[in-house]
Structure formats: structure tokens, C-alpha cells
Amino acid sequence: MGRANAYAPRLARAVRGGLRLQGGRREAWWRRRLLAWLEGMRMGARLGRGRNYAQQGQIRALSVLPGLLEAEVQGAEAAPYHTRVEMAPLDAAAVGEILRARPFLAAQLAAHALPLAFDEALRQAGLSLLPEGRRDLRLRCDCKDWARPCKHLAAVLCLFADATAADPALLLRFRGIEPPAPPDADVPRVVPEAEVARLHPSADAGAVPRRLGALPYWRGEEPFVKTLEGAYRRAQAKALAAQTAFSDFRFPEDFPAR
């Protein structure tokens, strides 16, 4: 075997049902800042390879715990690589004091929003929601690459940034923040899609999936919204057909008593 063949790059093994990027809310400020931090690590081609891994669904599993991301990334070897991303959780007492002093921020977090004002409040208290330097994270992977982040860690961090854009609660969980639960009285009523179709037969069946947006983690070959749109359209057609078939049906109590 020649030297060129000995060092030829090997293709990663395909993963069926792996986690993959969806492109979520690209305008999310925390997603942009996470990706900018990654690009500032000067990983060279490793970042591009890691992003390709995340797009192709090479990540078999990813768990998000306070201060810890653990993932399995499938490479060219038969066994997946095990990765760990560690970051010290934020001080719970300090975060609680910030939220008590700013109840509007607590309400926004409870509503699954992540306002920039929350990050600013943390900075005023000497805290940081996102990593700011290489030393803020401890990066581990059992691959043979000497660099950290390697392409496997880059894939995990790209996927995590994308997932937090769909669900910022994942970022809060990683930083050890438990958002307060909203009161039951403030929870809006969700109108079932079947009721929407009954009241508005011409309603767009794809509207509900688009309102849901991207899932944090998606294992399908197509984007989540595109997959659900077809299912909702078929369900709406069947619901309207059933409504027409039973339009003349009446319950026994509807008939006058004799």
C-alpha cells in the first residue's frame, strides 16, 4: 500500500435514523453566538467536517444534562465515538436572585422564550450564559485526533446549537437553569386541528406544523415540518369526508319525544 493510500480519508459509516440539523431559527441570537464561538476556535477543516456529520445524521444519540452534553458520533470505525462537553453550571442562587428581581424575565423563560435581556442581566451579575473562551468548556472524545474540538465534537456542538434554536430550554438545562413553570391560568388553550377544520373547512392543513417549527432533535430524512404537512393534509381530508358522511346524523335525544 502506497503512502497516499495509507492516509486517504475514510468515509463515515451511514447511520439510519441519526440526529441531524434542521436549520431551525437561524435568527436566534444565542445560536448565532454559539456558532460564532465555534468558528473562533480556528478548527480549520474540522468544523466543516463536523457540520457535514451533523447534516448527514451521524450523531446516534445526544443527552443534555446540567453542565454536560454526552453524544455518540458514528465515524468510519464500526463502534461510534463517545464525546463529552462539560461546562460548569451557573450558580442557581445568583440566577434565582436575578429572576426574582426581574419577574418579566422569569415569565419569558417560563413561556419558552430566551430574551437577550436575560443574557445582559447575567453579564451584569458577572455570569455568562454562553462560552466565551476555549477554557470555558472541557471537550473529550475517544477518537485518535489530537485536536480538540475534533470533527466529532464539532458535529455535536453544531447540532446542539441548532437544537437550542428550536428549544432554548435545552440551553438553559445545559447551564443548570430550571425555568419557572407558568400558572395554569396563563396557559393558552390549544385548539385541536380537527376543530379548526370543522370551523374553517378551507384552512391550510400545513399551518399547524409550520407553527410548531422544527423539533430540537429530528431523525427523519426530510425536515420535520415537511414530513408533518403531508400527514396533516391527509388527516384533514379524511376529517372533512367523515363530516360530510355524518352531516345528517342526529343523536336520539335530538328527536322529539312521543
Backbone torsions as a table, in degrees:
resi	resn	phi	psi	omega
1	MET	NA	128.3	-180.0
2	GLY	-73.2	165.2	-179.4
3	ARG	-61.9	-37.4	-179.6
4	ALA	-63.7	-40.9	179.4
5	ASN	-71.6	-31.6	-178.6
6	ALA	-64.8	-31.2	-176.4
7	TYR	-110.3	15.0	178.0
8	ALA	-67.3	136.9	-179.8
9	PRO	-65.5	141.1	178.8
10	ARG	-100.7	145.7	-180.0
11	LEU	-78.9	142.8	177.1
12	ALA	-69.4	146.7	176.9
13	ARG	-69.9	137.3	-179.3
14	ALA	-66.6	143.1	179.6
15	VAL	-116.0	127.6	177.1
16	ARG	-89.1	121.6	179.4
17	GLY	77.0	25.6	178.8
18	GLY	-75.6	159.3	177.2
19	LEU	-71.6	140.8	-176.2
20	ARG	-143.7	159.1	176.7
21	LEU	-64.9	148.1	174.9
22	GLN	-120.1	-14.8	179.8
23	GLY	84.7	-2.6	173.8
24	GLY	4.3	-139.2	-178.5
25	ARG	-87.0	92.2	-176.2
26	ARG	-66.2	-20.2	-177.2
27	GLU	-84.3	-5.2	-179.8
28	ALA	-58.7	125.0	-173.2
29	TRP	-63.4	-35.4	-178.1
30	TRP	-72.6	-32.8	176.8
31	ARG	-65.7	-45.8	179.1
32	ARG	-60.6	-39.8	-177.6
33	ARG	-71.6	-37.0	176.6
34	LEU	-63.3	-44.8	-179.8
35	LEU	-67.7	-36.5	177.1
36	ALA	-64.5	-38.5	177.0
37	TRP	-62.9	-42.1	178.6
38	LEU	-61.1	-45.9	-179.5
39	GLU	-64.2	-29.9	178.4
40	GLY	-73.3	-9.7	178.2
41	MET	-75.8	-10.1	177.3
42	ARG	55.3	57.3	-179.6
43	MET	-85.8	-8.8	-178.1
44	GLY	67.0	-133.9	-176.6
45	ALA	-69.4	-17.3	-178.4
46	ARG	-62.4	-35.9	179.7
47	LEU	-66.0	-43.7	177.9
48	GLY	-63.2	-40.6	178.1
49	ARG	-66.3	-40.4	178.3
50	GLY	-63.9	-41.4	177.4
51	ARG	-62.8	-38.9	176.9
52	ASN	-63.9	-39.6	176.8
53	TYR	-59.4	-44.5	-178.9
54	ALA	-66.7	-36.4	178.9
55	GLN	-70.6	-33.6	-177.3
56	GLN	-83.0	-9.3	-179.9
57	GLY	82.5	35.7	-178.7
58	GLN	-81.0	-6.4	-179.5
59	ILE	-90.1	114.7	-176.0
60	ARG	-76.4	-38.0	-176.2
61	ALA	-155.8	147.8	177.4
62	LEU	-146.1	124.8	176.7
63	SER	-116.0	141.5	-178.8
64	VAL	-117.3	116.9	179.2
65	LEU	-126.8	163.6	176.5
66	PRO	-57.0	114.6	178.4
67	GLY	80.0	6.7	-173.5
68	LEU	-150.9	130.6	167.2
69	LEU	-113.5	127.8	175.8
70	GLU	-122.8	135.9	-176.6
71	ALA	-148.7	155.7	171.2
72	GLU	-113.3	124.6	-177.4
73	VAL	-119.1	124.9	-179.3
74	GLN	-85.8	121.9	175.9
75	GLY	-109.1	-145.1	-178.8
76	ALA	-80.9	-22.8	179.0
77	GLU	-75.5	163.9	-178.9
78	ALA	-67.0	-40.4	-179.2
79	ALA	-90.1	140.9	178.3
80	PRO	-71.3	157.9	176.4
81	TYR	-86.7	143.0	179.6
82	HIS	-100.5	127.4	-178.3
83	THR	-122.3	151.3	176.4
84	ARG	-138.3	133.5	173.9
85	VAL	-122.5	117.0	-176.4
86	GLU	-116.1	139.5	175.8
87	MET	-148.6	129.5	-176.7
88	ALA	-58.6	127.5	179.0
89	PRO	-62.2	154.8	176.8
90	LEU	-68.5	152.9	178.9
91	ASP	-65.9	116.8	-174.7
92	ALA	-62.2	-39.0	-179.1
93	ALA	-65.2	-42.0	-179.8
94	ALA	-65.8	-42.1	178.6
95	VAL	-65.0	-41.7	178.7
96	GLY	-61.2	-38.1	178.3
97	GLU	-65.5	-39.9	178.4
98	ILE	-62.7	-44.4	-177.2
99	LEU	-70.6	-33.7	177.2
100	ARG	-68.6	-34.3	179.8
101	ALA	-77.6	-20.7	-178.7
102	ARG	-130.4	76.9	-176.0
103	PRO	-60.7	-25.5	178.4
104	PHE	-66.8	-32.6	175.6
105	LEU	-69.4	-40.2	177.3
106	ALA	-61.1	-39.6	179.3
107	ALA	-65.5	-38.8	179.6
108	GLN	-68.1	-39.8	176.8
109	LEU	-64.6	-39.2	178.6
110	ALA	-63.9	-27.5	179.7
111	ALA	-90.9	17.2	177.3
112	HIS	63.5	32.8	172.6
113	ALA	-108.8	157.4	178.8
114	LEU	-133.9	85.4	-176.5
115	PRO	-73.4	150.4	177.1
116	LEU	-62.5	-27.0	178.9
117	ALA	-61.3	-29.0	178.3
118	PHE	-67.7	-43.0	177.3
119	ASP	-63.4	-39.5	179.1
120	GLU	-65.1	-38.7	178.1
121	ALA	-65.6	-38.6	176.9
122	LEU	-63.5	-41.6	-179.4
123	ARG	-64.6	-37.1	177.4
124	GLN	-63.4	-27.8	178.7
125	ALA	-91.5	7.3	179.0
126	GLY	80.8	19.1	-179.6
127	LEU	-113.5	167.0	179.4
128	SER	-140.8	129.2	179.0
129	LEU	-74.7	-36.1	-174.9
130	LEU	-114.1	156.4	177.6
131	PRO	-65.6	144.8	-178.9
132	GLU	-119.5	-16.1	180.0
133	GLY	-146.9	168.5	-178.8
134	ARG	-60.7	-32.9	-176.5
135	ARG	-77.3	-8.8	-179.4
136	ASP	-70.5	-23.3	-178.3
137	LEU	-119.3	147.0	169.5
138	ARG	-106.6	118.7	-172.9
139	LEU	-112.2	126.5	-178.9
140	ARG	-134.4	138.6	175.1
141	CYS	-151.1	141.5	-178.0
142	ASP	-90.9	19.6	174.3
143	CYS	-78.5	173.8	-176.0
144	LYS	-89.6	-3.5	-179.9
145	ASP	-68.1	135.1	-179.2
146	TRP	-78.0	-23.0	-173.9
147	ALA	-80.5	146.5	173.2
148	ARG	-135.1	118.3	8.1
149	PRO	-77.6	141.6	169.2
150	CYS	-84.2	-179.8	-178.8
151	LYS	-66.4	-27.2	179.3
152	HIS	-70.7	-43.7	175.9
153	LEU	-66.2	-38.1	177.9
154	ALA	-61.3	-39.5	178.0
155	ALA	-62.3	-43.4	-179.4
156	VAL	-64.5	-43.3	-178.4
157	LEU	-69.0	-36.0	175.9
158	CYS	-64.8	-43.9	179.7
159	LEU	-65.2	-40.8	-179.4
160	PHE	-64.7	-42.7	177.5
161	ALA	-60.1	-41.1	179.0
162	ASP	-66.7	-41.2	-178.4
163	ALA	-67.3	-36.7	180.0
164	THR	-68.3	-25.1	176.5
165	ALA	-66.5	-33.2	176.7
166	ALA	-80.8	-31.2	-178.0
167	ASP	-145.3	92.2	-178.4
168	PRO	-62.9	-15.6	177.1
169	ALA	-61.3	-24.6	177.2
170	LEU	-65.7	-40.5	177.6
171	LEU	-66.3	-42.1	178.7
172	LEU	-63.4	-39.1	178.9
173	ARG	-64.5	-42.9	178.7
174	PHE	-60.9	-34.4	-179.4
175	ARG	-88.1	4.6	175.9
176	GLY	79.2	23.9	-178.9
177	ILE	-105.5	127.5	176.7
178	GLU	-105.9	107.3	-179.0
179	PRO	-62.9	142.7	177.6
180	PRO	-66.0	145.5	179.4
181	ALA	-78.8	137.8	178.6
182	PRO	-74.0	150.1	175.1
183	PRO	-60.9	149.0	-179.6
184	ASP	-59.0	-33.6	-176.3
185	ALA	-66.9	-23.0	-177.6
186	ASP	-92.9	-2.9	-179.5
187	VAL	-78.7	119.0	-178.7
188	PRO	-68.5	149.7	178.3
189	ARG	-75.6	129.5	177.3
190	VAL	-93.3	120.0	-179.5
191	VAL	-82.1	123.0	179.1
192	PRO	-59.8	149.3	-179.2
193	GLU	-63.7	-32.0	178.4
194	ALA	-63.0	-36.7	178.0
195	GLU	-69.9	-36.9	176.5
196	VAL	-62.1	-43.3	179.9
197	ALA	-65.2	-35.0	-179.5
198	ARG	-70.1	-40.4	-178.4
199	LEU	-79.1	-32.6	-177.3
200	HIS	-133.0	83.2	-175.9
201	PRO	-58.0	-24.8	-177.9
202	SER	-90.9	6.2	-177.0
203	ALA	-63.7	147.4	-180.0
204	ASP	-73.5	119.9	-178.2
205	ALA	-69.0	-18.7	180.0
206	GLY	-85.5	-1.6	-175.9
207	ALA	-66.9	-39.6	-177.7
208	VAL	-64.8	-48.5	176.7
209	PRO	-58.8	-36.4	-179.9
210	ARG	-68.8	-33.9	176.5
211	ARG	-67.7	-33.7	179.1
212	LEU	-66.9	-32.7	-178.7
213	GLY	73.4	-160.9	-177.9
214	ALA	-82.9	142.3	172.3
215	LEU	-72.6	152.4	177.2
216	PRO	-57.5	-46.1	179.1
217	TYR	-125.1	131.5	-176.1
218	TRP	-136.0	131.3	-177.4
219	ARG	-107.1	2.2	-179.0
220	GLY	-77.2	162.9	178.5
221	GLU	-77.1	-29.4	177.2
222	GLU	-106.4	162.0	176.5
223	PRO	-57.3	149.6	-176.8
224	PHE	-55.5	-45.9	-176.2
225	VAL	-64.0	-43.1	-179.1
226	LYS	-64.0	-37.8	179.1
227	THR	-66.1	-43.4	-177.0
228	LEU	-74.1	-28.8	-178.1
229	GLU	-58.2	-44.3	179.0
230	GLY	-62.5	-41.6	179.9
231	ALA	-64.4	-41.0	179.8
232	TYR	-67.6	-36.5	179.0
233	ARG	-65.9	-41.6	177.9
234	ARG	-65.9	-40.4	179.8
235	ALA	-65.7	-39.1	179.5
236	GLN	-64.9	-41.3	179.9
237	ALA	-62.2	-41.5	179.2
238	LYS	-68.6	-37.2	179.3
239	ALA	-65.5	-41.0	179.5
240	LEU	-68.1	-37.4	177.8
241	ALA	-65.0	-41.5	179.0
242	ALA	-67.3	-36.2	178.6
243	GLN	-63.6	-39.9	179.0
244	THR	-67.3	-41.5	-177.3
245	ALA	-64.9	-32.1	-176.6
246	PHE	-108.5	20.5	-177.2
247	SER	-64.9	-27.6	-179.4
248	ASP	-95.7	2.7	-178.4
249	PHE	-73.4	138.4	176.3
250	ARG	-132.4	143.8	176.1
251	PHE	-73.7	155.9	-179.4
252	PRO	-55.2	-34.7	-177.4
253	GLU	-71.1	-11.1	177.4
254	ASP	-77.2	-17.5	-178.0
255	PHE	-85.0	143.1	179.1
256	PRO	-66.3	144.1	179.7
257	ALA	-72.7	142.2	179.3
258	ARG	-99.1	NA	NA
